[in-house]
Each structure stands twice: as structure tokens, then as C-alpha cells.
């Protein structure tokens, strides 16, 4: 995936994570990849990104 496109995917997924605050990050990423037809091989990286963002959200609430 091109660098610019990859950053757009990360930013989009980060925003969606803030909005929806999913309970299951892996399922959320799988649905995102399927819906937006993201090429394979990025699932682990994107799941880590979602988990990190959820951690930031939870720590700011406490």
C-alpha cells in the first residue's frame, strides 16, 4: 500500500475507533478491512492501532 494511502487508512480507522469505541478490536478491524476492501497483510498492524487508540481513550476517561 502506498505511504499516503496507508496513512489515510490509519487516520480513518483511528477516527472510527474514537466514534464507535468497539469492544472487540480484531472483529472491528476485520469488518473495516472487508467493508473498505483493504489489501491483506495489514490486519495485525491495524488491530494494534485500534487497541492503542482504545487504551488512550480509556486512560483519558479515568
Secondary structure, DSSP 8 states (H G I E B T S, - for coil): --HHHHHHHHHHHHHHHHHH--S-HHHHHHHHHHHHT--TT-HHHHHHHHHHHHHHHHHHH-
